[in-house]
Amino acid sequence: MPVTDHMPTAGRLVAAVGLGVVGWFGSELFRPLMPDDTNFGWFNVVNVVLGMICGWRVTGKRLGFGYAEGFSAGLTGIGALVFWALFVQSLNEMLKRALDNRYDGVIEGLTSMFELIVDFGTVMINGPLIGFLVTGGIVVGLVSEWVSHRWP
């Protein structure tokens, strides 16, 4: 991998900001799908940070090879964002439950974390949310690709 693959570029910045915005609005679309008594805390902020990291490291790394690759890079970035958001939010919920002494051991806690990933993932199976995430990923990928050609 060339040294320049780690250099900041305008395309990476746009991808990071774009996926951060998609992370925020995706979080807002996810909130009504959960029970009313859910305490979200830093939910949106964590997802924005994850979106920015995925935009910079996943989408941004794949820019500069054409619009078809930009399209694909945006979808890959959204896939990474959804994976890491599910993982981190499930880990957070598992740690909250562990502090309430709901688990007898580490293995039970880890098993519960993966059950939470599946539960949150099934809640995410919602047409408007999926449509927004896919469309947002495609738009971020294409705009980032355009910026990477315009301002290398």
Phi and psi in degrees as a GROMACS rama.xvg file:
@    title "Ramachandran Plot"
@    xaxis  label "Phi"
@    yaxis  label "Psi"
@TYPE xy
-63.8226  154.539  PRO-2
-60.656  -32.0143  VAL-3
-68.9935  -11.1508  THR-4
-65.89  -17.6038  ASP-5
-102.145  1.20128  HIS-6
-77.5857  143.296  MET-7
-69.1717  138.06  PRO-8
-134.394  163.811  THR-9
-64.3636  -36.5444  ALA-10
-62.4469  -41.9281  GLY-11
-63.8239  -40.7613  ARG-12
-62.8796  -45.2232  LEU-13
-64.4143  -40.5994  VAL-14
-63.821  -41.4064  ALA-15
-65.4198  -47.9507  ALA-16
-65.7586  -41.5302  VAL-17
-62.1093  -46.7939  GLY-18
-71.2448  -27.4131  LEU-19
-63.3881  -43.5106  GLY-20
-65.396  -42.7442  VAL-21
-62.3735  -38.5348  VAL-22
-61.7859  -40.8543  GLY-23
-64.9691  -52.3736  TRP-24
-70.4633  -31.5037  PHE-25
-63.9019  -38.1268  GLY-26
-64.5275  -39.863  SER-27
-65.8698  -34.3838  GLU-28
-73.6943  -25.5908  LEU-29
-78.0006  -33.3708  PHE-30
-53.3711  -47.7078  ARG-31
-66.3118  -15.6897  PRO-32
-79.1736  -16.1979  LEU-33
-91.6148  163.645  MET-34
-59.1195  154.377  PRO-35
-63.2268  -29.5693  ASP-36
-87.8461  11.6391  ASP-37
-71.1156  129.508  THR-38
-93.8608  109.808  ASN-39
-85.5609  -27.5217  PHE-40
56.7662  -120.646  GLY-41
-92.4563  23.2546  TRP-42
-51.5218  -53.462  PHE-43
-64.7252  -42.7097  ASN-44
-64.3308  -42.851  VAL-45
-61.8567  -42.0812  VAL-46
-70.008  -31.7317  ASN-47
-65.5686  -45.3049  VAL-48
-63.0771  -43.6417  VAL-49
-61.8212  -39.996  LEU-50
-62.5882  -41.1419  GLY-51
-67.2885  -40.1868  MET-52
-65.0832  -45.1474  ILE-53
-65.9825  -36.8297  CYS-54
-63.7147  -42.7927  GLY-55
-72.0289  -49.3353  TRP-56
-87.3552  -33.3194  ARG-57
-96.9318  -58.7625  VAL-58
-70.742  -46.7069  THR-59
-61.3857  -31.6778  GLY-60
-69.3696  -23.1678  LYS-61
-101.17  13.7477  ARG-62
-90.3324  158.098  LEU-63
97.3999  9.59268  GLY-64
-116.125  11.3546  PHE-65
116.604  163.721  GLY-66
-70.6646  -30.1763  TYR-67
-64.6921  -39.8119  ALA-68
-69.6363  -34.3735  GLU-69
-64.4414  -41.7699  GLY-70
-56.5165  -50.3578  PHE-71
-65.2597  -38.5204  SER-72
-64.0854  -38.6994  ALA-73
-64.1078  -43.4208  GLY-74
-65.9688  -37.7882  LEU-75
-64.3873  -40.6797  THR-76
-62.8563  -41.6116  GLY-77
-65.9851  -40.0731  ILE-78
-60.5072  -42.8407  GLY-79
-65.8258  -40.3632  ALA-80
-61.9654  -45.8254  LEU-81
-63.7967  -43.1298  VAL-82
-60.209  -51.9997  PHE-83
-69.0605  -34.2852  TRP-84
-64.7487  -45.1601  ALA-85
-61.2202  -42.8364  LEU-86
-64.5966  -50.2957  PHE-87
-68.267  -42.9841  VAL-88
-67.831  -34.8711  GLN-89
-70.048  -39.1333  SER-90
-61.5667  -42.775  LEU-91
-61.8549  -45.1064  ASN-92
-65.393  -39.373  GLU-93
-63.888  -40.8587  MET-94
-65.7354  -37.8414  LEU-95
-59.9034  -45.6044  LYS-96
-67.3403  -35.1887  ARG-97
-66.0418  -36.8052  ALA-98
-69.658  -19.6953  LEU-99
-89.1912  8.98229  ASP-100
58.5638  42.882  ASN-101
-86.8371  -12.9975  ARG-102
-115.568  147.4  TYR-103
-88.4433  -19.0989  ASP-104
-162.247  178.977  GLY-105
-66.1396  -43.1797  VAL-106
-62.793  -40.1809  ILE-107
-63.9356  -38.5933  GLU-108
-65.2511  -44.5317  GLY-109
-65.4379  -39.2701  LEU-110
-62.3025  -41.9372  THR-111
-64.2796  -35.3111  SER-112
-62.4839  -43.4764  MET-113
-70.2615  -31.0946  PHE-114
-65.8086  -37.9556  GLU-115
-65.1647  -37.7246  LEU-116
-60.0506  -44.163  ILE-117
-65.9451  -42.0451  VAL-118
-63.0076  -48.3146  ASP-119
-65.2774  -35.8212  PHE-120
-64.7324  -38.6961  GLY-121
-70.1987  -31.6617  THR-122
-65.905  -32.7416  VAL-123
-72.0896  -11.3264  MET-124
-75.9766  84.6128  ILE-125
-142.868  127.363  ASN-126
-52.4034  -54.3675  GLY-127
-62.5332  -37.9003  PRO-128
-66.5048  -47.6  LEU-129
-63.2758  -43.5593  ILE-130
-60.373  -42.5767  GLY-131
-64.7133  -45.1412  PHE-132
-64.0214  -44.2964  LEU-133
-65.5495  -47.5323  VAL-134
-63.2727  -42.9801  THR-135
-62.059  -41.5328  GLY-136
-63.0457  -42.8374  GLY-137
-64.4918  -46.2202  ILE-138
-62.813  -44.3175  VAL-139
-61.7817  -43.0215  VAL-140
-62.542  -45.3715  GLY-141
-70.2597  -42.045  LEU-142
-66.3748  -40.2595  VAL-143
-64.8613  -38.4309  SER-144
-64.5521  -42.4883  GLU-145
-61.6962  -43.103  TRP-146
-65.9278  -36.3862  VAL-147
-67.0554  -27.5151  SER-148
-81.9118  -33.9336  HIS-149
-76.459  -46.1737  ARG-150
-126.845  84.3346  TRP-151
